[in-house]
Amino acid sequence: MPRKFRSFSLAVLSVILAGTTVLAQAQDKKPGEPSAQPPAATDADMAAPPTKEQSSVTQHTLALNGQTIHYTATAGNLIIRDDNGKPNGSMFYVAYTQDGAEPKDRPVTFLYNGGPGSSTLWLHMGSFGPMRIETASPEATPPAPYHLVPNQYSLLDKTDLVFIDAMGTGFSRPVEKGALKDFLGVDEDVRAFNRFITRYLTVNQRWNSPKFLIGESYGTTRSAALSYSLQQSGISLNGVVLISSILNYGDGAAGTDTQYVGFLPSFAAIAWYHDKLPNKPADLQAFLDQVRAYARGPYAEALWQGDNLSAADEDQVAQKLSQMTGVSAQYWKEANLRVSASNFRKELMRDDRRTLGRYDARFEGIDMNAIGETPSYDASDTGITGAFVAAFHNYLTGDLKFSSDEAYKATAYGPDFKWDEKHRPPGGGFGPGGEQQLPDVALDLGAAMRENPHLKLFSANGYFDLATPFFKTEFDISHMELDPTLQKNIRFGYYPSGHMIYLNVDALKQLKGDLAEFYASAITQ
């Protein structure tokens, strides 16, 4: 839904065209959703847990930055309640808290993955927890045995960490009269996370601790809406970290001109990485600044002209696009200057008989043949899934001493998984009942930052991510309609990686350093 009525001069429109959406790619997956499908989750599967809170508590140490951190790991569940105060959900989490720290001085961060419908084992095992799975990224990781190692880039030296599984994933289940459908939707999901965080702060006496959110992929959608929801519940956050963002699902549907404009800088970065550019620029960032300017200017204007674009202008634009992306001018012309992410993943390295990953285009796949317009699978998904799933199960029972008669659900997809995409933003939307049919949660995040002018935002972006392109994120964050005095609260980070930035250990190191500075700035007001 449009944020508000705008004047549609060509100059303004060329900027608006920088927006694109990834909701409906050629693949039917949403950002953060693995392609491997587990057994279908049904409401019957969800009804098993008792209505009580249980946990396994273990003690550990981590050598980090020259110090030894003694910490407690708590793997367990918390009960959340419906509007009538009746238990309706049990949410699973793993918390890491530094021993002996003063709660009022010790930040606490809530972390989660996305999907929607994904558990949080990816962030848990790959990013900032005390243990990290080693992968061969950007090569496919070989089968077991896998290697779980102490994480020298953990955030545990800066904050306590609480990894939360969304309802229907992990061991999070409806209880009593609750049903899975009660939690499957933009606003329903935010309500559940709000109630979990409120319960956690109460049980652990952390109301006076500095508070942060870290979400990845759809987890950024959740974080943006949750930041405002928590604000309305009296929980003012210090900071929000968005990793590989999607904030506005309605801003440029797949197949529209806005989509193609939004992907162009990502195409350029990926071609640069794979050495497919003639006269490859030495400075990636300077090169991408040029591509951004071309995308929001001449390229957007050319697409706006549609069939009225002259043959000479089409030739000129196609040649420029070829220079920036490594894909031939003829291919761009045959595509009417509109190359999708899936087309690009197949075409860039067709002569090498290789395809590119969607979540991380550093990964290369091998199709049965070199014909066709789209890859047959996503090498950046299949190359890591087995390692993460196996490592987490082994870690859960071996290190955290947590056991359950239920199966841990890495994802919640199945016949009962029907996500309600409608969302009611602050002030209402334009649909029936004041709802948006597709969420634009940048409005929620903007409202949270206006009401809490100390709230800091960090946006982390992978250059080689074709699921949530960084140019689209820049557009969405620049359209939160913030006062200039609040824009200084926003920081961006860019990394030589894909959707899961931490798969590149060098990028993880850089991200940890950036977040250490961000936490310091968000706590010292």
TIVO-173153 format. One record per residue (C-alpha): residue in three letters; x, y, z; residue number from 1. Coordinates in Angstrom, 2 decimals. Each point is the difference from the previous one (the first is absolute). Layout:
N
  tinu       c1       c2       c3  pake
   ALA        X        Y        Z   NUM
...
***
This chain:
525
  tinu       c1       c2       c3  pake
   MET     0.00     0.00     0.00     1
   PRO     1.32     3.51    -0.73     2
   ARG     1.06     1.86     3.06     3
   LYS    -1.82     3.13    -1.05     4
   PHE    -1.02     1.80    -3.14     5
   ARG     3.04     1.37    -1.78     6
   SER     0.55     2.32    -2.94     7
   PHE     0.98    -2.14    -2.93     8
   SER     2.40     2.21    -1.91     9
   LEU     2.51    -1.96    -2.04    10
   ALA     2.85     1.10     2.26    11
   VAL    -1.76    -1.26     3.11    12
   LEU    -1.16    -3.16    -1.71    13
   SER     3.51    -0.91    -1.02    14
   VAL     0.94    -0.02     3.69    15
   ILE    -3.08    -1.95     1.04    16
   LEU     0.87    -2.60    -2.62    17
   ALA     3.05    -0.87     2.09    18
   GLY    -2.37    -2.12     2.14    19
   THR    -0.50    -3.66    -0.76    20
   THR    -1.50    -2.97     1.79    21
   VAL     1.15    -3.56     0.47    22
   LEU    -3.28    -1.43     1.20    23
   ALA    -0.76    -1.80    -3.26    24
   GLN     3.18    -1.17    -1.69    25
   ALA     0.05    -2.68    -2.66    26
   GLN     0.52    -2.35     2.91    27
   ASP    -3.04    -0.22     2.23    28
   LYS     2.10     0.40     3.14    29
   LYS    -0.02     3.01     2.28    30
   PRO     3.34     1.40     1.22    31
   GLY     1.55    -2.27     2.60    32
   GLU    -1.97    -3.11    -0.99    33
   PRO     2.15    -3.06    -0.76    34
   SER    -1.02    -2.06    -3.03    35
   ALA     0.19    -3.32     1.84    36
   GLN    -3.50    -0.78     1.28    37
   PRO    -0.45    -1.87     3.29    38
   PRO    -3.03    -2.14     0.81    39
   ALA    -3.14     2.12    -0.05    40
   ALA    -0.85     1.77     3.25    41
   THR    -3.63    -0.24     1.04    42
   ASP    -2.00     1.31     2.94    43
   ALA    -0.01    -3.54     1.37    44
   ASP     3.80     0.03     0.04    45
   MET    -0.02     3.32     1.83    46
   ALA    -2.19    -1.01     2.96    47
   ALA     2.37    -2.19     2.03    48
   PRO     1.93     2.22     2.49    49
   PRO    -1.19     0.30     3.60    50
   THR    -1.06     3.42     1.25    51
   LYS     3.02     0.55     2.18    52
   GLU     3.39     1.61    -0.26    53
   GLN     3.06    -2.26    -0.01    54
   SER     3.68     0.58    -0.63    55
   SER     3.42    -1.59    -0.10    56
   VAL     2.70     2.17     1.59    57
   THR     3.70    -0.60    -0.66    58
   GLN     3.21     1.89     0.79    59
   HIS     2.69     0.85    -2.55    60
   THR     2.99     2.20    -0.75    61
   LEU     1.10     1.79    -3.16    62
   ALA     3.40     1.55    -0.69    63
   LEU    -0.77     3.22    -1.85    64
   ASN     2.18     3.03    -0.70    65
   GLY     2.53    -0.94     2.63    66
   GLN    -2.52    -0.62     2.76    67
   THR    -1.72    -3.10     1.30    68
   ILE    -3.76     0.44     0.13    69
   HIS    -1.86    -2.22     2.43    70
   TYR    -3.58    -0.36    -1.16    71
   THR    -3.18    -1.93     0.60    72
   ALA    -1.92    -1.63    -2.84    73
   THR    -3.72    -0.50     0.52    74
   ALA    -1.96    -2.07    -2.52    75
   GLY    -3.69    -0.05     0.75    76
   ASN    -3.46     1.36    -0.65    77
   LEU    -2.18     2.84     1.22    78
   ILE    -3.79    -0.01    -0.03    79
   ILE    -1.79     2.88    -1.73    80
   ARG    -3.68     0.84     0.45    81
   ASP    -2.85     1.22    -2.16    82
   ASP    -2.01     3.20     0.42    83
   ASN    -2.06    -1.68     2.73    84
   GLY     3.05    -1.03     2.01    85
   LYS    -0.32    -3.67    -0.97    86
   PRO     3.14    -1.97    -0.93    87
   ASN     0.05    -0.54    -3.76    88
   GLY     3.65    -0.37    -0.95    89
   SER     3.36    -1.39     1.14    90
   MET     3.01     1.68    -1.60    91
   PHE     3.41    -1.66     0.01    92
   TYR     3.18     2.00     0.54    93
   VAL     3.68    -0.34     0.84    94
   ALA     1.48     2.80     2.11    95
   TYR     3.66     0.73     0.72    96
   THR     0.57     2.28     3.00    97
   GLN     3.33     1.12     1.45    98
   ASP     0.48    -1.16     3.58    99
   GLY     0.32     2.68     2.65   100
   ALA    -1.03     2.90    -2.23   101
   GLU    -2.19     2.78     1.36   102
   PRO    -3.33    -0.20    -1.92   103
   LYS    -0.46     3.78    -0.23   104
   ASP     3.39     0.35    -1.68   105
   ARG    -0.16    -3.14    -2.12   106
   PRO    -1.84     0.21    -3.33   107
   VAL    -2.31    -2.80    -1.09   108
   THR    -0.58    -0.73    -3.69   109
   PHE    -2.85    -2.03    -1.51   110
   LEU     0.88    -1.76    -3.26   111
   TYR    -2.04    -1.90    -2.59   112
   ASN    -0.02    -1.13    -3.61   113
   GLY    -2.82     0.51    -2.45   114
   GLY    -1.72    -1.93    -2.75   115
   PRO    -2.65     0.60     1.21   116
   GLY    -0.01    -3.56     1.29   117
   SER     3.69    -0.50     0.74   118
   SER     1.53    -0.90     3.34   119
   THR     2.98     1.97     1.28   120
   LEU     2.65    -2.71    -0.29   121
   TRP     1.70     1.98    -2.82   122
   LEU     0.80     3.08     2.08   123
   HIS     0.56    -2.18     3.06   124
   MET     2.60    -2.24    -1.61   125
   GLY     1.53     2.45    -2.46   126
   SER     0.15     3.53     1.35   127
   PHE     0.42     1.31     3.56   128
   GLY    -0.53    -2.91     2.38   129
   PRO     2.90    -1.44     2.01   130
   MET     0.40    -2.96    -2.40   131
   ARG     0.11     0.11    -3.80   132
   ILE    -0.28    -2.62    -2.73   133
   GLU     2.86     0.02    -2.49   134
   THR    -1.03    -0.19    -3.64   135
   ALA     1.89    -0.11    -3.27   136
   SER    -1.87     3.07    -1.30   137
   PRO    -0.14     1.01    -2.77   138
   GLU     0.61    -3.62    -0.92   139
   ALA    -2.53    -2.68     0.94   140
   THR     0.78    -1.31     3.50   141
   PRO     0.87    -3.75    -0.03   142
   PRO    -2.14    -2.47     1.99   143
   ALA     0.66    -0.91     3.66   144
   PRO     2.00     0.12     2.11   145
   TYR    -0.58     3.74     0.41   146
   HIS     2.09     2.28     2.17   147
   LEU    -1.48     2.19     2.72   148
   VAL     2.57     2.44     1.35   149
   PRO     0.12     2.77     2.63   150
   ASN    -1.15     3.19    -1.68   151
   GLN     2.70     2.67     0.20   152
   TYR    -2.51     2.45    -1.51   153
   SER    -2.77    -0.57     2.52   154
   LEU    -1.84     3.02     1.40   155
   LEU     0.04    -1.52     3.47   156
   ASP     2.67     2.49     1.07   157
   LYS    -2.45     2.82    -0.76   158
   THR    -3.44    -1.38     0.82   159
   ASP    -1.96    -2.96     1.31   160
   LEU    -1.63    -1.90    -2.86   161
   VAL    -3.47    -1.57    -0.23   162
   PHE    -0.68    -2.04    -3.14   163
   ILE    -3.76    -0.51    -0.53   164
   ASP    -1.82    -2.46    -2.24   165
   ALA    -3.19     1.29    -1.62   166
   MET    -3.24    -1.85     0.67   167
   GLY    -0.18    -3.30    -1.85   168
   THR     3.79    -0.20    -0.37   169
   GLY     2.60    -1.56     2.27   170
   PHE    -1.88    -1.16     3.10   171
   SER    -2.40     2.98    -0.02   172
   ARG    -3.58    -1.28     0.00   173
   PRO    -3.58     1.05     0.75   174
   VAL    -1.30    -1.27     3.35   175
   GLU    -3.43    -0.67     1.47   176
   LYS    -2.58     1.68    -2.25   177
   GLY     2.60     1.79    -2.11   178
   ALA     0.29    -0.93    -3.67   179
   LEU     2.82     0.49    -2.47   180
   LYS    -2.17     2.30    -2.12   181
   ASP    -0.20     2.40     2.96   182
   PHE     3.66     0.88    -0.55   183
   LEU     0.43    -0.14    -3.79   184
   GLY    -0.13     3.57    -1.20   185
   VAL     1.94     3.25     0.09   186
   ASP    -1.86     1.48     2.94   187
   GLU    -0.67    -3.32     1.73   188
   ASP     3.73    -0.81    -0.07   189
   VAL     0.94     3.43     1.39   190
   ARG    -2.53    -0.44     2.82   191
   ALA     1.55    -3.36     0.95   192
   PHE     3.54     1.39     0.06   193
   ASN    -1.12     3.01     2.01   194
   ARG    -1.52    -2.29     2.61   195
   PHE     3.07    -2.24     0.08   196
   ILE     2.37     2.93     0.52   197
   THR    -2.25     1.46     2.68   198
   ARG    -0.07    -3.35     1.78   199
   TYR     3.78    -0.43    -0.29   200
   LEU     0.69     3.45     1.46   201
   THR    -2.31    -0.77     2.91   202
   VAL     1.22    -3.50     0.81   203
   ASN     3.66     1.02    -0.19   204
   GLN    -0.34     3.46     1.57   205
   ARG     1.44     1.74    -3.07   206
   TRP    -2.40     2.91    -0.34   207
   ASN     2.75     2.53     0.74   208
   SER     2.56    -1.53    -2.38   209
   PRO     0.84     1.68    -3.32   210
   LYS    -2.01    -1.87    -2.65   211
   PHE     0.72    -0.87    -3.65   212
   LEU    -1.56    -1.96    -2.84   213
   ILE     1.92    -1.85    -2.72   214
   GLY    -2.04    -1.49    -2.84   215
   GLU     1.04    -1.53    -3.29   216
   SER    -2.04    -0.06    -3.24   217
   TYR    -3.70    -0.15     0.93   218
   GLY     1.35     0.49     3.51   219
   THR     0.65     3.61    -1.08   220
   THR    -3.68     0.34    -0.92   221
   ARG    -0.82    -1.32     3.46   222
   SER     2.52     2.33     1.68   223
   ALA    -1.35     3.12    -1.67   224
   ALA    -3.60    -0.73     1.02   225
   LEU     1.06    -1.39     3.39   226
   SER     1.97     3.14     0.85   227
   TYR    -3.20     2.03    -0.15   228
   SER    -2.08    -2.70     1.72   229
   LEU     2.45    -0.15     2.91   230
   GLN     0.04     3.79     0.17   231
   GLN    -3.78    -0.06     0.49   232
   SER     0.50    -2.55     2.80   233
   GLY     2.38     2.28     1.88   234
   ILE     3.16    -1.76    -1.19   235
   SER     2.34     2.59    -1.52   236
   LEU     2.84    -1.55    -1.98   237
   ASN     3.56     1.26    -0.16   238
   GLY     0.70    -1.45    -3.43   239
   VAL    -1.27    -2.07    -2.91   240
   VAL     2.32    -1.93    -2.32   241
   LEU    -1.38    -1.00    -3.40   242
   ILE     1.94    -2.70    -1.86   243
   SER    -0.97    -0.41    -3.67   244
   SER    -3.19     2.01     0.10   245
   ILE    -3.43    -0.12    -1.54   246
   LEU    -2.21     2.75     1.40   247
   ASN    -2.55     0.73    -2.71   248
   TYR    -1.59    -2.91    -1.87   249
   GLY    -2.37     2.24    -1.93   250
   ASP     2.56     2.33    -1.54   251
   GLY     0.47    -1.37    -3.50   252
   ALA    -1.37    -3.47    -0.72   253
   ALA     2.12    -2.57    -1.79   254
   GLY    -0.01     0.64    -3.74   255
   THR    -0.53     3.76     0.36   256
   ASP     2.57     2.57    -1.01   257
   THR     0.78     0.81     3.62   258
   GLN     1.29    -3.54     0.52   259
   TYR     2.55     0.26    -2.80   260
   VAL     1.32     3.37     1.17   261
   GLY     0.46    -1.32     3.53   262
   PHE     2.11    -2.98    -1.07   263
   LEU     2.43     1.80    -2.32   264
   PRO     2.66     0.93     2.63   265
   SER    -0.06    -3.59     1.33   266
   PHE     0.53    -1.35    -3.53   267
   ALA     2.97     2.33    -0.37   268
   ALA     1.55    -1.08     3.31   269
   ILE    -0.39    -3.68    -0.88   270
   ALA     1.50     0.43    -3.46   271
   TRP     2.90     1.85     1.64   272
   TYR     0.52    -2.90     2.43   273
   HIS     0.04    -2.62    -2.77   274
   ASP     2.35     2.05    -2.22   275
   LYS    -2.58     0.35    -2.76   276
   LEU     0.42     3.74    -0.55   277
   PRO     2.04     1.47    -2.84   278
   ASN     2.63     2.25     1.53   279
   LYS    -0.98    -1.06     3.52   280
   PRO     0.04     3.02     2.36   281
   ALA     2.46    -0.21     2.85   282
   ASP    -2.30     1.70     2.52   283
   LEU    -3.29    -1.88     0.47   284
   GLN    -1.69     2.67     2.08   285
   ALA     0.79     2.81    -2.44   286
   PHE    -1.21    -2.18    -2.86   287
   LEU    -3.28    -0.74     1.79   288
   ASP    -0.58     3.68     0.64   289
   GLN     0.10     0.50    -3.77   290
   VAL    -2.41    -2.90    -0.54   291
   ARG    -2.41     1.34     2.63   292
   ALA    -0.07     3.37    -1.78   293
   TYR    -0.61    -1.65    -3.38   294
   ALA    -2.70    -2.27     1.42   295
   ARG    -2.06     2.79     1.55   296
   GLY     0.60     2.30    -2.97   297
   PRO     0.47    -1.05    -3.65   298
   TYR    -0.98    -3.67     0.52   299
   ALA    -3.20     0.83     1.91   300
   GLU    -0.89     2.64    -2.61   301
   ALA     0.57    -2.46    -2.86   302
   LEU    -2.30    -2.57     1.60   303
   TRP    -2.59     2.70     0.66   304
   GLN    -0.14     0.76    -3.73   305
   GLY    -0.98    -3.59    -0.76   306
   ASP    -0.82    -0.57    -3.67   307
   ASN     0.68     3.68    -0.74   308
   LEU     3.75    -0.46     0.57   309
   SER     1.79     0.51    -3.30   310
   ALA     2.15    -2.74    -1.52   311
   ALA     3.08     2.19     0.32   312
   ASP    -0.65     0.68     3.68   313
   GLU    -0.68    -3.69     0.61   314
   ASP     3.37    -0.88    -1.56   315
   GLN     1.75     2.58     2.16   316
   VAL    -1.64    -1.20     3.23   317
   ALA     0.65    -3.67    -0.84   318
   GLN     3.69     0.72    -0.60   319
   LYS     0.26     1.82     3.33   320
   LEU    -1.79    -2.81     1.86   321
   SER     2.32    -2.53    -1.58   322
   GLN     3.06     1.95     1.14   323
   MET    -1.38     0.09     3.55   324
   THR    -1.22    -3.60     0.30   325
   GLY     2.09    -2.21    -2.27   326
   VAL    -3.13    -1.21    -1.83   327
   SER     0.02     0.67    -3.73   328
   ALA    -1.79     3.01    -1.46   329
   GLN    -1.86    -2.35    -2.32   330
   TYR    -1.38    -1.95     2.98   331
   TRP    -1.14     3.23     1.63   332
   LYS    -1.74     1.03    -3.24   333
   GLU    -1.67    -3.37    -0.40   334
   ALA    -1.30     0.40     3.59   335
   ASN    -1.34     3.48    -0.83   336
   LEU     2.59     1.39     2.44   337
   ARG    -1.69    -1.97     2.81   338
   VAL     2.16    -2.82     1.35   339
   SER    -1.31    -1.72     3.13   340
   ALA     2.17    -1.31     2.82   341
   SER    -0.73    -3.58    -1.09   342
   ASN     0.94     0.81    -3.60   343
   PHE     3.23     1.63     1.16   344
   ARG     0.91    -3.02     2.17   345
   LYS    -0.19    -2.21    -3.10   346
   GLU     1.48     2.35    -2.58   347
   LEU     3.10     1.57     1.57   348
   MET     2.05    -3.21     0.04   349
   ARG    -1.84    -1.97    -2.69   350
   ASP     3.17    -0.35    -2.07   351
   ASP     1.67    -1.61     3.04   352
   ARG    -3.02    -2.32     0.44   353
   ARG    -0.53     1.37     3.49   354
   THR    -2.93     1.66     1.77   355
   LEU    -0.01     2.39     2.95   356
   GLY    -1.58    -0.25     3.44   357
   ARG    -2.99     2.19     0.86   358
   TYR     0.77     0.58     3.66   359
   ASP     3.70     0.33    -0.71   360
   ALA     1.15     0.39    -3.60   361
   ARG     3.56    -0.94     0.93   362
   PHE    -1.25    -3.61    -0.03   363
   GLU     0.11    -1.78    -3.36   364
   GLY    -2.36    -2.79    -1.04   365
   ILE     0.08    -2.54    -2.81   366
   ASP    -3.19    -0.58    -1.99   367
   MET    -0.65    -3.03    -2.19   368
   ASN     0.64     2.15    -3.05   369
   ALA     0.76     3.57    -1.00   370
   ILE    -3.33     0.74    -1.67   371
   GLY    -3.04     1.43     1.74   372
   GLU    -0.61     3.40     1.55   373
   THR     0.16    -0.72     3.75   374
   PRO     2.11    -2.25     2.26   375
   SER    -1.43    -3.34     1.12   376
   TYR     1.03     0.55     3.64   377
   ASP     1.61     2.49     2.36   378
   ALA     3.58    -1.02     0.74   379
   SER     0.21     2.46     2.90   380
   ASP    -2.83    -1.88     1.72   381
   THR     0.92    -3.62    -0.66   382
   GLY     3.66     0.71     0.73   383
   ILE    -0.54     0.70     3.72   384
   THR    -3.31    -1.41     1.22   385
   GLY     1.27    -3.43     1.02   386
   ALA     2.86     1.47     2.02   387
   PHE    -2.19     2.43     1.95   388
   VAL    -2.77    -2.49     0.79   389
   ALA     2.37    -2.76     1.13   390
   ALA     2.21     2.32     2.03   391
   PHE    -2.93     1.49     1.87   392
   HIS    -1.51    -3.37     0.94   393
   ASN     3.35    -1.25     1.25   394
   TYR     0.64     3.22     1.94   395
   LEU    -3.46     0.06     1.56   396
   THR     0.28    -3.44     1.56   397
   GLY     3.75    -0.12     0.56   398
   ASP     0.91     3.47     1.29   399
   LEU    -3.33     1.42     1.16   400
   LYS    -1.26    -3.32     1.44   401
   PHE    -3.46     0.66    -1.36   402
   SER    -2.09    -2.97    -1.06   403
   SER    -3.59    -0.29    -1.17   404
   ASP    -2.32    -2.70    -1.25   405
   GLU    -1.02     2.37    -2.78   406
   ALA     1.85     0.66    -3.23   407
   TYR     1.72     3.35    -0.36   408
   LYS    -1.55     1.63    -3.07   409
   ALA     2.55     1.97    -2.01   410
   THR    -2.94     1.38    -1.98   411
   ALA    -3.76     0.04     0.44   412
   TYR    -1.17    -0.38    -3.58   413
   GLY    -2.88    -2.34    -0.75   414
   PRO    -3.72    -0.05    -0.84   415
   ASP    -0.92     1.92     3.17   416
   PHE     2.63     2.69    -0.57   417
   LYS    -2.08     2.78    -1.53   418
   TRP     1.53     3.40     0.66   419
   ASP    -2.23     3.07     0.28   420
   GLU     1.92     2.83    -1.65   421
   LYS    -2.41     2.75     1.02   422
   HIS     1.41     2.58     2.38   423
   ARG    -1.44     2.99     1.84   424
   PRO     2.72     2.68     0.21   425
   PRO     0.02     2.95     2.39   426
   GLY    -2.81     2.28    -1.07   427
   GLY    -1.58    -2.70    -2.15   428
   GLY     0.41    -1.03    -3.61   429
   PHE    -2.14     0.44    -3.10   430
   GLY    -1.79    -3.35    -0.05   431
   PRO    -3.17    -1.21     1.72   432
   GLY     0.24     0.57     3.74   433
   GLY     3.09     2.19    -0.43   434
   GLU     2.17    -2.96    -1.07   435
   GLN     2.69    -0.31    -2.61   436
   GLN    -0.39    -3.07    -2.19   437
   LEU     3.81    -0.28    -0.10   438
   PRO     2.05     1.35     2.90   439
   ASP     2.01     3.21    -0.10   440
   VAL     1.59    -0.15     3.44   441
   ALA     2.36     2.89    -0.73   442
   LEU    -2.96     2.04     1.21   443
   ASP     0.09    -1.82     3.36   444
   LEU     3.73     0.46     0.40   445
   GLY    -0.24     3.68    -0.90   446
   ALA    -2.75     0.48     2.59   447
   ALA     2.08    -1.81     2.65   448
   MET     2.98     2.28    -0.72   449
   ARG    -2.13     3.12     0.18   450
   GLU    -1.53    -1.02     3.33   451
   ASN     3.37    -1.16     1.36   452
   PRO     2.51     2.45    -1.50   453
   HIS     2.88    -1.85     1.67   454
   LEU    -0.70    -3.24    -1.91   455
   LYS     2.98    -0.90    -2.19   456
   LEU    -0.20    -2.05    -3.21   457
   PHE     2.72    -2.04    -1.70   458
   SER    -0.62    -1.48    -3.46   459
   ALA     2.39    -2.80    -1.03   460
   ASN     0.04    -0.93    -3.70   461
   GLY     1.79    -2.61    -2.09   462
   TYR     1.19     1.20    -3.40   463
   PHE    -0.72    -3.37    -1.61   464
   ASP    -3.51    -0.57     1.37   465
   LEU    -2.70    -0.49    -2.67   466
   ALA    -2.76    -0.74     2.53   467
   THR     0.01     3.44     1.66   468
   PRO     2.03     2.39    -2.18   469
   PHE     1.76     2.81     1.83   470
   PHE    -1.23     2.74    -2.35   471
   LYS    -3.60    -0.82     0.89   472
   THR     0.86     0.14     3.71   473
   GLU     1.57     3.43    -0.46   474
   PHE    -3.18     1.18    -1.70   475
   ASP    -2.32    -1.32     2.71   476
   ILE     2.04     1.42     2.89   477
   SER     0.23     3.38    -1.72   478
   HIS    -3.80     0.07    -0.22   479
   MET    -0.84    -0.29     3.70   480
   GLU    -0.75     3.75    -0.07   481
   LEU     2.32     0.85     2.86   482
   ASP     0.91     3.45     1.19   483
   PRO     3.62     0.88    -0.87   484
   THR     0.88    -0.08     3.70   485
   LEU    -0.90    -3.72     0.07   486
   GLN     1.81    -1.03    -3.17   487
   LYS     3.30     0.16     1.87   488
   ASN    -1.21    -3.04     1.99   489
   ILE     0.31    -2.22    -3.10   490
   ARG     3.15    -1.85    -1.03   491
   PHE     0.63    -2.29    -2.97   492
   GLY     2.53    -2.81    -0.35   493
   TYR     0.94    -1.75    -3.25   494
   TYR     1.79    -3.34    -0.16   495
   PRO     1.59    -2.28    -2.63   496
   SER    -2.56    -2.73     0.60   497
   GLY    -3.58    -0.96    -0.74   498
   HIS    -3.28    -0.22     1.92   499
   MET     1.63    -1.84     2.93   500
   ILE     2.85     2.45     0.41   501
   TYR     1.75    -2.14     2.60   502
   LEU     0.73    -2.82    -2.51   503
   ASN     3.01     2.07    -1.02   504
   VAL     2.16    -0.03     3.13   505
   ASP     1.80     3.18    -1.06   506
   ALA    -3.39     1.70    -0.35   507
   LEU    -1.07    -1.35     3.40   508
   LYS     3.14     1.51     1.54   509
   GLN    -0.78     3.36    -1.60   510
   LEU    -3.65    -0.21     1.08   511
   LYS     0.98    -0.78     3.59   512
   GLY     2.23     3.07     0.08   513
   ASP    -2.73     2.20    -1.43   514
   LEU    -2.55    -1.28     2.51   515
   ALA     2.37     0.49     2.92   516
   GLU     0.14     3.70    -0.92   517
   PHE    -3.74     0.09    -0.57   518
   TYR    -0.79    -1.44     3.44   519
   ALA     2.30     2.51     1.66   520
   SER    -1.72     2.88    -1.78   521
   ALA    -3.50    -1.30     0.80   522
   ILE     0.70    -0.41     3.72   523
   THR     2.01     3.16     0.61   524
   GLN    -2.62     2.65    -0.68   525
***
